[in-house]
C-alpha cells in the first residue's frame, strides 16, 4: 500500500508521514465485486477495512441501517469488543477498492496513534448511539 494514498482518507489525513508509512506497511489494498460480504453479523472479527472507492450497505438483523462510501470504515467495533463479534452485515453495493488491516495491527494503531484512535472512538460512539 502506498502511504501517500492515506493522505486522502479523512481518518489518516492529519497523521505525520512517518505514521502513514507505518500504517501503510500494515495494510493491503483489495478490489471487491458488487455483492461481496465484508462482514457477517455475529461472526468473529479479524480485520479492519477502510473504503477507498465504492459503496456498501450496513444491515443489522437484515434491516438496512446506513450506507457507506469512500473514507468510511468498518470492523472496528468487533475488534475492540471483548468477544470480537461483528455487530452488523456489510455488503458492497458497487465495485469497491478497500484497504484492509489485520486485527493485531489495528490494535497497535489504536494504541500508538491517539489521533486515529480518537476518530475511531468517535465513530463507534456515533454508531452505537444510532443503534439505541
PELINJO-V545087 format. One record per residue. N is the residue number from 0. RES is the residue in one letter. SS is DSSP state (@ for helix, = for strand, . for the rest). PHI is phi in whole degrees, -180 to 180 (none if undefined). BURIAL is # if it has 24 or more other ideal C-beta (glycine too) atoms within 12 Angstrom, else .. Layout:
n & res & ss & phi & burial
N & RES & SS & PHI & BURIAL
N & RES & SS & PHI & BURIAL
This chain:
n & res & ss & phi & burial
0 & X & . & none & #
1 & X & . & -86 & .
2 & X & @ & -58 & #
3 & X & @ & -62 & .
4 & X & @ & -64 & .
5 & X & @ & -69 & #
6 & X & . & -62 & .
7 & X & . & -85 & .
8 & X & . & -102 & #
9 & X & . & -51 & .
10 & X & . & -60 & #
11 & X & . & -114 & #
12 & X & . & -65 & .
13 & X & . & -94 & .
14 & X & . & -76 & #
15 & X & . & -72 & .
16 & X & @ & -59 & .
17 & X & @ & -64 & .
18 & X & @ & -66 & #
19 & X & @ & -64 & #
20 & X & @ & -60 & .
21 & X & @ & -63 & .
22 & X & @ & -63 & #
23 & X & @ & -60 & #
24 & X & @ & -69 & .
25 & X & @ & -96 & #
26 & X & = & -117 & #
27 & X & = & -125 & .
28 & X & = & -99 & .
29 & X & = & -130 & #
30 & X & = & -103 & .
31 & X & = & -128 & #
32 & X & . & -83 & .
33 & X & . & -61 & .
34 & X & . & 86 & .
35 & X & . & -75 & #
36 & X & = & -81 & #
37 & X & = & -88 & #
38 & X & = & -142 & #
39 & X & . & -125 & .
40 & X & . & -55 & #
41 & X & . & 88 & .
42 & X & . & -90 & .
43 & X & = & -58 & .
44 & X & . & -96 & #
45 & X & . & -127 & .
46 & X & = & -146 & #
47 & X & = & -115 & #
48 & X & = & -135 & #
49 & X & = & -118 & #
50 & X & = & -80 & #
51 & X & = & -89 & #
52 & X & = & -143 & #
53 & X & . & 109 & #
54 & X & . & -138 & #
55 & X & = & -152 & #
56 & X & = & -120 & #
57 & X & = & -106 & #
58 & X & = & -123 & #
59 & X & = & -120 & .
60 & X & . & 52 & .
61 & X & . & 81 & .
62 & X & = & -106 & .
63 & X & = & -68 & .
64 & X & = & -113 & .
65 & X & = & -171 & .
66 & X & = & -108 & .
67 & X & = & -122 & #
68 & X & . & -148 & #
69 & X & . & -51 & .
70 & X & . & 94 & #
71 & X & . & -74 & #
72 & X & = & -135 & #
73 & X & = & -140 & #
74 & X & . & 105 & #
75 & X & @ & -68 & #
76 & X & @ & -64 & #
77 & X & @ & -62 & #
78 & X & @ & -74 & #
79 & X & @ & -97 & #
80 & X & . & -80 & .
81 & X & . & -61 & .
82 & X & . & -88 & .
83 & X & . & 55 & #
84 & X & = & -105 & .
85 & X & . & -68 & #
86 & X & . & -94 & #
87 & X & . & -159 & #
88 & X & = & -87 & #
89 & X & = & -130 & #
90 & X & = & -130 & #
91 & X & = & -67 & #
92 & X & . & -114 & #
93 & X & . & -154 & .
94 & X & . & -57 & .
95 & X & = & -134 & #
96 & X & = & -114 & #
97 & X & = & -127 & #
98 & X & = & -110 & #
99 & X & = & -120 & #
100 & X & = & -131 & #
101 & X & = & -71 & .
102 & X & @ & -53 & #
103 & X & @ & -60 & .
104 & X & @ & -70 & #
105 & X & @ & -60 & #
106 & X & @ & -65 & #
107 & X & @ & -65 & .
108 & X & @ & -62 & #
109 & X & @ & -63 & #
110 & X & @ & -75 & .
111 & X & @ & -97 & .
112 & X & . & -128 & #
113 & X & @ & -59 & .
114 & X & @ & -64 & .
115 & X & @ & -66 & #
116 & X & @ & -58 & .
117 & X & @ & -67 & .
118 & X & @ & -63 & #
119 & X & @ & -68 & #
120 & X & @ & -63 & .
121 & X & @ & -61 & .
122 & X & @ & -62 & #
123 & X & @ & -61 & #
124 & X & @ & -58 & .
125 & X & @ & -63 & .
126 & X & @ & -65 & #
127 & X & @ & -69 & .
128 & X & @ & -66 & .
129 & X & @ & -69 & .
130 & X & @ & -77 & .
131 & X & . & -69 & .
